[in-house]
Amino acid sequence: MQPADYGDMLPIGDNTMADVQINKLQPEGESVLLLTQQVDALYDEISRRAFRLFESRGGTHGHDREDWLDAERSLVFAPPAELFEEDNQFEIRMAVPGFEPHQIRLSVLPMAIIVDGDLGTTPGVREQRVCFSEFNDRKLLRRVNLPQAVRPYTAKATIKSGILQITVRKAAEGSEPVEQSAVARA
Protein backbone atom coordinates (compact mmCIF):
# COMPACT_ATOMS: atom_id res chain seq x y z
CA MET A 1 0.00 0.00 0.00
CA GLN A 2 1.40 3.40 -0.98
CA PRO A 3 0.91 6.52 1.18
CA ALA A 4 -1.65 8.99 -0.14
CA ASP A 5 -0.32 11.94 -2.13
CA TYR A 6 -1.14 15.17 -0.31
CA GLY A 7 0.91 17.22 -2.75
CA ASP A 8 -1.96 19.40 -3.92
CA MET A 9 -2.76 20.30 -0.29
CA LEU A 10 0.75 21.28 0.78
CA PRO A 11 2.11 24.78 1.15
CA ILE A 12 4.72 25.82 -1.38
CA GLY A 13 8.01 26.86 0.16
CA ASP A 14 10.01 25.41 3.02
CA ASN A 15 10.44 21.67 2.59
CA THR A 16 12.98 21.18 5.36
CA MET A 17 12.22 18.61 8.01
CA ALA A 18 11.48 19.90 11.52
CA ASP A 19 11.68 17.49 14.43
CA VAL A 20 8.88 17.40 16.93
CA GLN A 21 10.21 17.28 20.47
CA ILE A 22 8.84 14.49 22.67
CA ASN A 23 8.52 15.37 26.35
CA LYS A 24 8.29 12.32 28.60
CA LEU A 25 5.62 12.82 31.25
CA GLN A 26 3.79 10.65 33.73
CA PRO A 27 0.12 9.90 32.91
CA GLU A 28 -1.01 11.38 36.20
CA GLY A 29 1.08 14.50 35.53
CA GLU A 30 -0.15 18.04 35.16
CA SER A 31 0.28 18.13 31.36
CA VAL A 32 -2.01 15.15 30.78
CA LEU A 33 -4.60 16.71 33.09
CA LEU A 34 -4.31 20.01 31.23
CA LEU A 35 -4.84 18.28 27.87
CA THR A 36 -7.94 16.54 29.23
CA GLN A 37 -9.29 19.85 30.51
CA GLN A 38 -8.63 21.55 27.16
CA VAL A 39 -10.44 18.81 25.22
CA ASP A 40 -13.36 18.95 27.68
CA ALA A 41 -13.55 22.75 27.29
CA LEU A 42 -13.55 22.39 23.51
CA TYR A 43 -16.44 19.91 23.61
CA ASP A 44 -18.33 22.20 26.00
CA GLU A 45 -17.97 25.02 23.44
CA ILE A 46 -19.16 22.70 20.65
CA SER A 47 -22.18 21.85 22.78
CA ARG A 48 -22.96 25.55 23.37
CA ARG A 49 -22.68 26.34 19.64
CA ALA A 50 -24.89 23.37 18.72
CA PHE A 51 -27.52 24.60 21.18
CA ARG A 52 -27.35 28.11 19.68
CA LEU A 53 -27.96 26.56 16.24
CA PHE A 54 -30.95 24.70 17.68
CA GLU A 55 -32.30 27.94 19.15
CA SER A 56 -31.71 29.86 15.91
CA ARG A 57 -34.09 27.43 14.13
CA GLY A 58 -36.76 28.19 16.72
CA GLY A 59 -36.10 25.08 18.79
CA THR A 60 -37.18 22.68 16.06
CA HIS A 61 -36.25 19.12 17.04
CA GLY A 62 -34.80 16.47 14.72
CA HIS A 63 -31.60 18.28 13.66
CA ASP A 64 -29.41 17.55 16.69
CA ARG A 65 -26.76 15.61 14.76
CA GLU A 66 -26.51 18.28 12.05
CA ASP A 67 -26.27 21.01 14.69
CA TRP A 68 -23.49 19.14 16.51
CA LEU A 69 -21.50 18.48 13.31
CA ASP A 70 -21.88 22.09 12.11
CA ALA A 71 -20.75 23.39 15.50
CA GLU A 72 -17.84 20.95 15.55
CA ARG A 73 -16.72 21.91 12.04
CA SER A 74 -16.79 25.58 13.01
CA LEU A 75 -14.30 24.95 15.83
CA VAL A 76 -12.24 21.87 14.96
CA PHE A 77 -10.10 20.87 11.99
CA ALA A 78 -9.68 17.07 11.83
CA PRO A 79 -6.88 16.58 9.29
CA PRO A 80 -6.68 13.59 6.96
CA ALA A 81 -4.41 10.85 8.28
CA GLU A 82 -3.22 7.35 7.51
CA LEU A 83 -1.89 4.58 9.76
CA PHE A 84 0.66 2.01 8.60
CA GLU A 85 1.69 -1.10 10.51
CA GLU A 86 5.17 -2.55 10.24
CA ASP A 87 6.61 -5.58 12.05
CA ASN A 88 7.67 -3.70 15.17
CA GLN A 89 6.15 -0.22 14.87
CA PHE A 90 3.30 1.96 13.66
CA GLU A 91 3.67 4.99 11.42
CA ILE A 92 1.09 7.73 11.16
CA ARG A 93 1.12 10.41 8.48
CA MET A 94 -1.15 13.40 8.95
CA ALA A 95 -1.64 16.48 6.75
CA VAL A 96 -1.06 19.61 8.85
CA PRO A 97 -0.57 22.33 6.20
CA GLY A 98 0.24 25.73 7.61
CA PHE A 99 1.21 24.44 11.06
CA GLU A 100 4.68 24.95 12.49
CA PRO A 101 6.17 22.37 14.89
CA HIS A 102 5.71 24.66 17.91
CA GLN A 103 1.96 24.93 17.15
CA ILE A 104 1.30 21.19 17.48
CA ARG A 105 0.98 19.09 20.61
CA LEU A 106 1.34 15.31 20.39
CA SER A 107 0.07 13.00 23.15
CA VAL A 108 1.01 9.34 22.86
CA LEU A 109 -0.95 6.84 24.94
CA PRO A 110 -0.61 3.05 24.94
CA MET A 111 -3.59 2.58 22.58
CA ALA A 112 -4.02 6.01 20.90
CA ILE A 113 -2.24 9.08 19.62
CA ILE A 114 -3.86 12.51 19.99
CA VAL A 115 -2.69 15.44 17.91
CA ASP A 116 -3.93 18.92 18.71
CA GLY A 117 -2.76 22.36 17.73
CA ASP A 118 -3.57 26.00 17.27
CA LEU A 119 -2.48 28.25 14.45
CA GLY A 120 -2.39 31.19 16.85
CA THR A 121 -2.42 34.50 15.08
CA THR A 122 -3.64 34.75 11.51
CA PRO A 123 -0.75 34.68 9.04
CA GLY A 124 -0.04 38.00 7.38
CA VAL A 125 -2.11 40.14 9.77
CA ARG A 126 -2.07 43.70 8.50
CA GLU A 127 -3.21 47.03 9.74
CA GLN A 128 -5.54 47.44 6.77
CA ARG A 129 -9.25 46.66 7.00
CA VAL A 130 -9.88 43.03 6.07
CA CYS A 131 -12.41 42.76 3.23
CA PHE A 132 -12.20 38.98 2.83
CA SER A 133 -10.44 36.19 4.69
CA GLU A 134 -10.83 32.43 4.83
CA PHE A 135 -8.31 32.04 7.65
CA ASN A 136 -9.94 30.85 10.83
CA ASP A 137 -9.02 29.93 14.35
CA ARG A 138 -10.26 26.35 14.30
CA LYS A 139 -8.35 24.02 16.57
CA LEU A 140 -6.60 21.03 15.02
CA LEU A 141 -7.70 17.88 16.82
CA ARG A 142 -7.32 14.27 15.72
CA ARG A 143 -7.26 11.05 17.71
CA VAL A 144 -5.89 7.91 16.05
CA ASN A 145 -6.76 4.68 17.86
CA LEU A 146 -4.11 2.01 17.50
CA PRO A 147 -4.87 -1.68 16.85
CA GLN A 148 -2.18 -2.80 19.30
CA ALA A 149 -0.50 -1.33 22.39
CA VAL A 150 2.63 0.76 21.87
CA ARG A 151 5.55 1.97 23.97
CA PRO A 152 4.75 5.72 24.17
CA TYR A 153 8.28 6.76 25.10
CA THR A 154 9.63 5.43 21.80
CA ALA A 155 7.54 7.90 19.78
CA LYS A 156 9.29 10.17 17.29
CA ALA A 157 7.68 12.84 15.15
CA THR A 158 8.75 15.21 12.39
CA ILE A 159 7.06 17.71 10.11
CA LYS A 160 8.12 18.10 6.50
CA SER A 161 6.21 19.84 3.74
CA GLY A 162 3.05 20.08 5.83
CA ILE A 163 3.02 16.38 6.76
CA LEU A 164 3.36 15.26 10.37
CA GLN A 165 5.02 11.85 10.51
CA ILE A 166 4.85 9.91 13.77
CA THR A 167 6.52 6.57 14.48
CA VAL A 168 6.11 4.56 17.66
CA ARG A 169 7.31 1.07 18.55
CA LYS A 170 4.82 -1.65 19.42
CA ALA A 171 4.74 -3.08 22.92
CA ALA A 172 5.75 -6.72 23.20
CA GLU A 173 2.70 -8.92 22.62
CA GLY A 174 1.16 -10.27 25.80
CA SER A 175 2.93 -7.73 28.01
CA GLU A 176 1.79 -4.50 29.55
CA PRO A 177 3.59 -1.45 28.16
CA VAL A 178 5.96 -0.11 30.83
CA GLU A 179 5.29 3.52 30.00
CA GLN A 180 1.78 4.87 30.25
CA SER A 181 1.94 8.06 28.18
CA ALA A 182 4.10 10.70 26.62
CA VAL A 183 3.12 14.24 25.72
CA ALA A 184 5.03 16.22 23.15
CA ARG A 185 5.08 19.83 22.16
CA ALA A 186 6.12 20.16 18.54
C-alpha positions in Angstrom: 0.0 0.0 0.0 1.4 3.4 -1.0 0.9 6.5 1.2 -1.7 9.0 -0.1 -0.3 11.9 -2.1 -1.1 15.2 -0.3 0.9 17.2 -2.8 -2.0 19.4 -3.9 -2.8 20.3 -0.3 0.7 21.3 0.8 2.1 24.8 1.1 4.7 25.8 -1.4 8.0 26.9 0.2 10.0 25.4 3.0 10.4 21.7 2.6 13.0 21.2 5.4 12.2 18.6 8.0 11.5 19.9 11.5 11.7 17.5 14.4 8.9 17.4 16.9 10.2 17.3 20.5 8.8 14.5 22.7 8.5 15.4 26.4 8.3 12.3 28.6 5.6 12.8 31.2 3.8 10.7 33.7 0.1 9.9 32.9 -1.0 11.4 36.2 1.1 14.5 35.5 -0.2 18.0 35.2 0.3 18.1 31.4 -2.0 15.1 30.8 -4.6 16.7 33.1 -4.3 20.0 31.2 -4.8 18.3 27.9 -7.9 16.5 29.2 -9.3 19.8 30.5 -8.6 21.6 27.2 -10.4 18.8 25.2 -13.4 19.0 27.7 -13.5 22.8 27.3 -13.5 22.4 23.5 -16.4 19.9 23.6 -18.3 22.2 26.0 -18.0 25.0 23.4 -19.2 22.7 20.6 -22.2 21.9 22.8 -23.0 25.5 23.4 -22.7 26.3 19.6 -24.9 23.4 18.7 -27.5 24.6 21.2 -27.4 28.1 19.7 -28.0 26.6 16.2 -31.0 24.7 17.7 -32.3 27.9 19.2 -31.7 29.9 15.9 -34.1 27.4 14.1 -36.8 28.2 16.7 -36.1 25.1 18.8 -37.2 22.7 16.1 -36.3 19.1 17.0 -34.8 16.5 14.7 -31.6 18.3 13.7 -29.4 17.6 16.7 -26.8 15.6 14.8 -26.5 18.3 12.0 -26.3 21.0 14.7 -23.5 19.1 16.5 -21.5 18.5 13.3 -21.9 22.1 12.1 -20.7 23.4 15.5 -17.8 21.0 15.6 -16.7 21.9 12.0 -16.8 25.6 13.0 -14.3 24.9 15.8 -12.2 21.9 15.0 -10.1 20.9 12.0 -9.7 17.1 11.8 -6.9 16.6 9.3 -6.7 13.6 7.0 -4.4 10.8 8.3 -3.2 7.4 7.5 -1.9 4.6 9.8 0.7 2.0 8.6 1.7 -1.1 10.5 5.2 -2.6 10.2 6.6 -5.6 12.1 7.7 -3.7 15.2 6.1 -0.2 14.9 3.3 2.0 13.7 3.7 5.0 11.4 1.1 7.7 11.2 1.1 10.4 8.5 -1.1 13.4 9.0 -1.6 16.5 6.8 -1.1 19.6 8.8 -0.6 22.3 6.2 0.2 25.7 7.6 1.2 24.4 11.1 4.7 25.0 12.5 6.2 22.4 14.9 5.7 24.7 17.9 2.0 24.9 17.2 1.3 21.2 17.5 1.0 19.1 20.6 1.3 15.3 20.4 0.1 13.0 23.1 1.0 9.3 22.9 -1.0 6.8 24.9 -0.6 3.0 24.9 -3.6 2.6 22.6 -4.0 6.0 20.9 -2.2 9.1 19.6 -3.9 12.5 20.0 -2.7 15.4 17.9 -3.9 18.9 18.7 -2.8 22.4 17.7 -3.6 26.0 17.3 -2.5 28.3 14.5 -2.4 31.2 16.9 -2.4 34.5 15.1 -3.6 34.7 11.5 -0.7 34.7 9.0 0.0 38.0 7.4 -2.1 40.1 9.8 -2.1 43.7 8.5 -3.2 47.0 9.7 -5.5 47.4 6.8 -9.3 46.7 7.0 -9.9 43.0 6.1 -12.4 42.8 3.2 -12.2 39.0 2.8 -10.4 36.2 4.7 -10.8 32.4 4.8 -8.3 32.0 7.6 -9.9 30.9 10.8 -9.0 29.9 14.4 -10.3 26.4 14.3 -8.3 24.0 16.6 -6.6 21.0 15.0 -7.7 17.9 16.8 -7.3 14.3 15.7 -7.3 11.0 17.7 -5.9 7.9 16.1 -6.8 4.7 17.9 -4.1 2.0 17.5 -4.9 -1.7 16.8 -2.2 -2.8 19.3 -0.5 -1.3 22.4 2.6 0.8 21.9 5.5 2.0 24.0 4.7 5.7 24.2 8.3 6.8 25.1 9.6 5.4 21.8 7.5 7.9 19.8 9.3 10.2 17.3 7.7 12.8 15.2 8.8 15.2 12.4 7.1 17.7 10.1 8.1 18.1 6.5 6.2 19.8 3.7 3.1 20.1 5.8 3.0 16.4 6.8 3.4 15.3 10.4 5.0 11.8 10.5 4.9 9.9 13.8 6.5 6.6 14.5 6.1 4.6 17.7 7.3 1.1 18.5 4.8 -1.6 19.4 4.7 -3.1 22.9 5.8 -6.7 23.2 2.7 -8.9 22.6 1.2 -10.3 25.8 2.9 -7.7 28.0 1.8 -4.5 29.6 3.6 -1.5 28.2 6.0 -0.1 30.8 5.3 3.5 30.0 1.8 4.9 30.2 1.9 8.1 28.2 4.1 10.7 26.6 3.1 14.2 25.7 5.0 16.2 23.2 5.1 19.8 22.2 6.1 20.2 18.5 
